[in-house]
Amino acid sequence: MKLEQLNFHHLFYFWRVAKLGHLTRAAEELHTSQSAVSAQIRQLEERLGEDLFTREGRRLVLTDTGQLVLAYADNIFGLGQEMLGRLQGRSAGITRLRVGSVATLSRNYQENWIRPLMTDPGVVLTLESGHLEGLIARLLQHQLDVVLANETVPADPDRPLHCRFLGSQSISVVGPASRWGSQSLRIPEDLDGVDIALPGPRNALRAQFDALCTSAGVTPRLRAEVDDMAMLRLIARDSGWLTVLPEVVVQDELKAGLLVTVGHSTALQERFFAITTPQRHRMALLDNLMARAPA
């Protein structure tokens, strides 16, 4: 079989069925009948000379060949999506940057990172948040250009990713100025029995903090554990408890004097990473953002 004999329409139908795992759902998405989708896949199998699916009850399961074809289809149609994303607005002189950010990352940090682009009328920003794995899946499908995270991703030859260190910052314990004033606490020694709000268990900071308290034999009184940094900011501002977080999350409240920093620990650090895929056509504005000196 030669390349000019490969029907990319058939391949696209196969790709959607493989990704959705169901003929009916793929047919609904493609606005066609289930029999039409089956016929397209059958023609592709005939051209390739191998089966792409086997049936297990009502389930369609990829064969080894199907897995191989899916890997190539992901690249082919993923690059097509990347091309359309890049071309969108290009005729009007606009560059679109699609940024994903993990839910546990400070929105203030994200804003500070993209700030150099916010005054550029030729840039349109698309900002999404979610869990790391979901964002990485969208990145690999070329639906995002970069993912900002506060943890790295393990190396995987089947999932090529570039993970660039952007910088780090110390973590603080903050509290309402009306209660804590100019007090200074030793962290974690002075936190035993103190009401406290913490990042949720999925946050890398939480593991650091719990280990620090355990090693010191200290048990704060946990009042809230919050994954979303925007919500943790509200808790810090309105609860009256102490809160463990990066100061960038509450930079406005600290500046306004609503909150004060009551303690730091050099053992607590949040690290920031920009995760990208290998790209044939790099974006200069994204490269410039990532090349800025680590914070």
C-alpha positions as a Python dict, from the first residue, in 0.01 Angstrom:
ca = {
    (1, 'M'): (0, 0, 0),
    (2, 'K'): (132, 344, -95),
    (3, 'L'): (76, 666, 96),
    (4, 'E'): (-150, 809, -176),
    (5, 'Q'): (-376, 507, -127),
    (6, 'L'): (-429, 583, 242),
    (7, 'N'): (-772, 736, 297),
    (8, 'F'): (-738, 984, 581),
    (9, 'H'): (-1116, 1009, 609),
    (10, 'H'): (-1126, 640, 701),
    (11, 'L'): (-834, 694, 939),
    (12, 'F'): (-1016, 982, 1108),
    (13, 'Y'): (-1325, 768, 1170),
    (14, 'F'): (-1104, 495, 1315),
    (15, 'W'): (-931, 754, 1539),
    (16, 'R'): (-1258, 880, 1686),
    (17, 'V'): (-1388, 528, 1753),
    (18, 'A'): (-1057, 429, 1914),
    (19, 'K'): (-1053, 741, 2133),
    (20, 'L'): (-1419, 713, 2237),
    (21, 'G'): (-1417, 332, 2259),
    (22, 'H'): (-1769, 306, 2120),
    (23, 'L'): (-1920, 303, 1770),
    (24, 'T'): (-2247, 470, 1874),
    (25, 'R'): (-2080, 761, 2050),
    (26, 'A'): (-1840, 811, 1759),
    (27, 'A'): (-2133, 811, 1514),
    (28, 'E'): (-2314, 1072, 1725),
    (29, 'E'): (-2004, 1291, 1738),
    (30, 'L'): (-1951, 1258, 1362),
    (31, 'H'): (-2321, 1316, 1285),
    (32, 'T'): (-2354, 996, 1085),
    (33, 'S'): (-2489, 645, 1130),
    (34, 'Q'): (-2320, 361, 1317),
    (35, 'S'): (-2324, 150, 1000),
    (36, 'A'): (-2143, 425, 808),
    (37, 'V'): (-1870, 439, 1071),
    (38, 'S'): (-1836, 59, 1066),
    (39, 'A'): (-1808, 63, 688),
    (40, 'Q'): (-1532, 326, 696),
    (41, 'I'): (-1329, 125, 948),
    (42, 'R'): (-1384, -198, 756),
    (43, 'Q'): (-1251, -32, 439),
    (44, 'L'): (-944, 90, 629),
    (45, 'E'): (-882, -262, 760),
    (46, 'E'): (-911, -400, 407),
    (47, 'R'): (-658, -145, 279),
    (48, 'L'): (-415, -222, 562),
    (49, 'G'): (-475, -596, 542),
    (50, 'E'): (-514, -635, 919),
    (51, 'D'): (-788, -609, 1181),
    (52, 'L'): (-781, -297, 1399),
    (53, 'F'): (-1046, -403, 1654),
    (54, 'T'): (-1175, -721, 1814),
    (55, 'R'): (-1509, -745, 1990),
    (56, 'E'): (-1543, -845, 2354),
    (57, 'G'): (-1918, -846, 2412),
    (58, 'R'): (-2030, -493, 2332),
    (59, 'R'): (-1681, -352, 2371),
    (60, 'L'): (-1442, -276, 2086),
    (61, 'V'): (-1086, -361, 2182),
    (62, 'L'): (-785, -248, 1981),
    (63, 'T'): (-562, -517, 1836),
    (64, 'D'): (-185, -476, 1848),
    (65, 'T'): (-205, -330, 1498),
    (66, 'G'): (-486, -104, 1610),
    (67, 'Q'): (-271, 27, 1896),
    (68, 'L'): (9, 104, 1651),
    (69, 'V'): (-224, 278, 1404),
    (70, 'L'): (-381, 477, 1690),
    (71, 'A'): (-39, 607, 1798),
    (72, 'Y'): (24, 740, 1448),
    (73, 'A'): (-331, 876, 1416),
    (74, 'D'): (-285, 1065, 1744),
    (75, 'N'): (18, 1237, 1594),
    (76, 'I'): (-146, 1303, 1257),
    (77, 'F'): (-470, 1452, 1386),
    (78, 'G'): (-308, 1606, 1691),
    (79, 'L'): (-77, 1803, 1463),
    (80, 'G'): (-382, 1898, 1256),
    (81, 'Q'): (-546, 2040, 1570),
    (82, 'E'): (-224, 2223, 1656),
    (83, 'M'): (-212, 2370, 1305),
    (84, 'L'): (-571, 2497, 1329),
    (85, 'G'): (-502, 2644, 1672),
    (86, 'R'): (-199, 2827, 1540),
    (87, 'L'): (-376, 2951, 1228),
    (88, 'Q'): (-681, 3077, 1418),
    (89, 'G'): (-665, 3455, 1409),
    (90, 'R'): (-342, 3456, 1208),
    (91, 'S'): (-501, 3644, 918),
    (92, 'A'): (-581, 3923, 1164),
    (93, 'G'): (-225, 3926, 1294),
    (94, 'I'): (-316, 3742, 1615),
    (95, 'T'): (-120, 3468, 1792),
    (96, 'R'): (-317, 3241, 2026),
    (97, 'L'): (-143, 3088, 2328),
    (98, 'R'): (-332, 2806, 2501),
    (99, 'V'): (-222, 2764, 2864),
    (100, 'G'): (-334, 2492, 3102),
    (101, 'S'): (-277, 2532, 3474),
    (102, 'V'): (-322, 2271, 3747),
    (103, 'A'): (-597, 2355, 3995),
    (104, 'T'): (-350, 2355, 4284),
    (105, 'L'): (-138, 2630, 4124),
    (106, 'S'): (-178, 2988, 4242),
    (107, 'R'): (-378, 3198, 3997),
    (108, 'N'): (-164, 3495, 4098),
    (109, 'Y'): (146, 3303, 3992),
    (110, 'Q'): (-18, 3217, 3659),
    (111, 'E'): (-113, 3580, 3605),
    (112, 'N'): (238, 3699, 3689),
    (113, 'W'): (382, 3445, 3443),
    (114, 'I'): (166, 3556, 3151),
    (115, 'R'): (181, 3927, 3243),
    (116, 'P'): (437, 4014, 2968),
    (117, 'L'): (176, 3910, 2710),
    (118, 'M'): (-119, 4094, 2861),
    (119, 'T'): (-20, 4426, 2705),
    (120, 'D'): (37, 4277, 2359),
    (121, 'P'): (-270, 4340, 2137),
    (122, 'G'): (-149, 4070, 1897),
    (123, 'V'): (-186, 3789, 2154),
    (124, 'V'): (-505, 3605, 2249),
    (125, 'L'): (-479, 3388, 2562),
    (126, 'T'): (-683, 3075, 2626),
    (127, 'L'): (-653, 2973, 2992),
    (128, 'E'): (-775, 2642, 3133),
    (129, 'S'): (-741, 2474, 3471),
    (130, 'G'): (-782, 2114, 3581),
    (131, 'H'): (-602, 1808, 3712),
    (132, 'L'): (-253, 1742, 3582),
    (133, 'E'): (-330, 1417, 3397),
    (134, 'G'): (-626, 1568, 3216),
    (135, 'L'): (-421, 1869, 3111),
    (136, 'I'): (-134, 1649, 2995),
    (137, 'A'): (-378, 1448, 2783),
    (138, 'R'): (-498, 1771, 2616),
    (139, 'L'): (-137, 1880, 2570),
    (140, 'L'): (-52, 1551, 2396),
    (141, 'Q'): (-356, 1598, 2173),
    (142, 'H'): (-216, 1943, 2080),
    (143, 'Q'): (-517, 2118, 2234),
    (144, 'L'): (-287, 2311, 2471),
    (145, 'D'): (51, 2471, 2405),
    (146, 'V'): (186, 2454, 2762),
    (147, 'V'): (85, 2326, 3104),
    (148, 'L'): (192, 2510, 3419),
    (149, 'A'): (235, 2278, 3717),
    (150, 'N'): (387, 2268, 4064),
    (151, 'E'): (516, 1915, 4014),
    (152, 'T'): (717, 1747, 3742),
    (153, 'V'): (604, 1452, 3532),
    (154, 'P'): (795, 1121, 3516),
    (155, 'A'): (992, 1041, 3203),
    (156, 'D'): (803, 811, 2967),
    (157, 'P'): (937, 716, 2620),
    (158, 'D'): (577, 660, 2502),
    (159, 'R'): (475, 1008, 2614),
    (160, 'P'): (741, 1260, 2501),
    (161, 'L'): (724, 1571, 2717),
    (162, 'H'): (961, 1854, 2799),
    (163, 'C'): (948, 1972, 3161),
    (164, 'R'): (1122, 2307, 3220),
    (165, 'F'): (1192, 2438, 3571),
    (166, 'L'): (1063, 2794, 3605),
    (167, 'G'): (1159, 2871, 3963),
    (168, 'S'): (1059, 2818, 4324),
    (169, 'Q'): (933, 3011, 4622),
    (170, 'S'): (921, 2955, 4995),
    (171, 'I'): (593, 2869, 5164),
    (172, 'S'): (456, 3088, 5440),
    (173, 'V'): (213, 3062, 5726),
    (174, 'V'): (-21, 3360, 5718),
    (175, 'G'): (-300, 3478, 5943),
    (176, 'P'): (-538, 3771, 5989),
    (177, 'A'): (-358, 4090, 6094),
    (178, 'S'): (-631, 4167, 6348),
    (179, 'R'): (-540, 3857, 6546),
    (180, 'W'): (-172, 3792, 6481),
    (181, 'G'): (-38, 4146, 6440),
    (182, 'S'): (340, 4137, 6448),
    (183, 'Q'): (371, 3792, 6608),
    (184, 'S'): (635, 3555, 6475),
    (185, 'L'): (607, 3177, 6503),
    (186, 'R'): (863, 2903, 6468),
    (187, 'I'): (753, 2666, 6191),
    (188, 'P'): (650, 2398, 6269),
    (189, 'E'): (733, 2400, 6641),
    (190, 'D'): (474, 2664, 6741),
    (191, 'L'): (189, 2515, 6541),
    (192, 'D'): (93, 2235, 6782),
    (193, 'G'): (-283, 2252, 6842),
    (194, 'V'): (-324, 2569, 6634),
    (195, 'D'): (-624, 2599, 6397),
    (196, 'I'): (-488, 2573, 6044),
    (197, 'A'): (-600, 2544, 5681),
    (198, 'L'): (-381, 2344, 5443),
    (199, 'P'): (-351, 2260, 5075),
    (200, 'G'): (-530, 1935, 4990),
    (201, 'P'): (-365, 1591, 4998),
    (202, 'R'): (-294, 1596, 4621),
    (203, 'N'): (-81, 1909, 4654),
    (204, 'A'): (295, 1846, 4672),
    (205, 'L'): (317, 2113, 4947),
    (206, 'R'): (91, 1910, 5172),
    (207, 'A'): (328, 1615, 5178),
    (208, 'Q'): (617, 1848, 5264),
    (209, 'F'): (422, 2012, 5547),
    (210, 'D'): (295, 1684, 5695),
    (211, 'A'): (648, 1538, 5692),
    (212, 'L'): (785, 1850, 5862),
    (213, 'C'): (525, 1833, 6140),
    (214, 'T'): (571, 1459, 6191),
    (215, 'S'): (947, 1492, 6226),
    (216, 'A'): (898, 1766, 6489),
    (217, 'G'): (624, 1578, 6675),
    (218, 'V'): (379, 1862, 6611),
    (219, 'T'): (4, 1821, 6541),
    (220, 'P'): (-181, 2134, 6427),
    (221, 'R'): (-561, 2132, 6446),
    (222, 'L'): (-669, 2082, 6086),
    (223, 'R'): (-974, 2296, 6005),
    (224, 'A'): (-977, 2280, 5625),
    (225, 'E'): (-789, 2118, 5338),
    (226, 'V'): (-837, 2288, 5004),
    (227, 'D'): (-714, 2187, 4657),
    (228, 'D'): (-803, 2509, 4477),
    (229, 'M'): (-567, 2797, 4556),
    (230, 'A'): (-833, 3060, 4488),
    (231, 'M'): (-1053, 2898, 4755),
    (232, 'L'): (-760, 2865, 4996),
    (233, 'R'): (-701, 3239, 4951),
    (234, 'L'): (-1060, 3309, 5061),
    (235, 'I'): (-1019, 3077, 5361),
    (236, 'A'): (-700, 3259, 5460),
    (237, 'R'): (-873, 3595, 5432),
    (238, 'D'): (-1203, 3516, 5603),
    (239, 'S'): (-1163, 3222, 5843),
    (240, 'G'): (-941, 3363, 6117),
    (241, 'W'): (-725, 3049, 6105),
    (242, 'L'): (-362, 3025, 6006),
    (243, 'T'): (-307, 2910, 5650),
    (244, 'V'): (-10, 2744, 5481),
    (245, 'L'): (41, 2869, 5126),
    (246, 'P'): (276, 3052, 4888),
    (247, 'E'): (266, 3427, 4958),
    (248, 'V'): (192, 3495, 4590),
    (249, 'V'): (-156, 3348, 4649),
    (250, 'V'): (-242, 3625, 4898),
    (251, 'Q'): (-12, 3899, 4770),
    (252, 'D'): (-297, 4151, 4751),
    (253, 'E'): (-420, 4078, 5106),
    (254, 'L'): (-66, 4105, 5244),
    (255, 'K'): (-14, 4436, 5065),
    (256, 'A'): (-346, 4569, 5197),
    (257, 'G'): (-259, 4466, 5552),
    (258, 'L'): (-551, 4223, 5588),
    (259, 'L'): (-312, 3932, 5637),
    (260, 'V'): (34, 3907, 5789),
    (261, 'T'): (308, 3647, 5753),
    (262, 'V'): (365, 3480, 6088),
    (263, 'G'): (632, 3232, 5987),
    (264, 'H'): (840, 3064, 5716),
    (265, 'S'): (1028, 2738, 5679),
    (266, 'T'): (1313, 2688, 5435),
    (267, 'A'): (1209, 2321, 5425),
    (268, 'L'): (886, 2417, 5248),
    (269, 'Q'): (927, 2514, 4882),
    (270, 'E'): (688, 2526, 4590),
    (271, 'R'): (848, 2459, 4254),
    (272, 'F'): (704, 2565, 3920),
    (273, 'F'): (734, 2387, 3585),
    (274, 'A'): (629, 2452, 3225),
    (275, 'I'): (543, 2128, 3046),
    (276, 'T'): (540, 2117, 2666),
    (277, 'T'): (555, 1864, 2384),
    (278, 'P'): (833, 1853, 2123),
    (279, 'Q'): (711, 2093, 1855),
    (280, 'R'): (820, 2114, 1495),
    (281, 'H'): (719, 2480, 1478),
    (282, 'R'): (803, 2654, 1802),
    (283, 'M'): (625, 2963, 1930),
    (284, 'A'): (867, 3246, 1993),
    (285, 'L'): (647, 3412, 2256),
    (286, 'L'): (623, 3085, 2453),
    (287, 'D'): (998, 3027, 2430),
    (288, 'N'): (1055, 3381, 2559),
    (289, 'L'): (826, 3324, 2857),
    (290, 'M'): (1002, 3001, 2952),
    (291, 'A'): (1348, 3157, 2905),
    (292, 'R'): (1288, 3418, 3175),
    (293, 'A'): (1517, 3380, 3476),
    (294, 'P'): (1379, 3138, 3740),
    (295, 'A'): (1190, 3317, 4015),
}
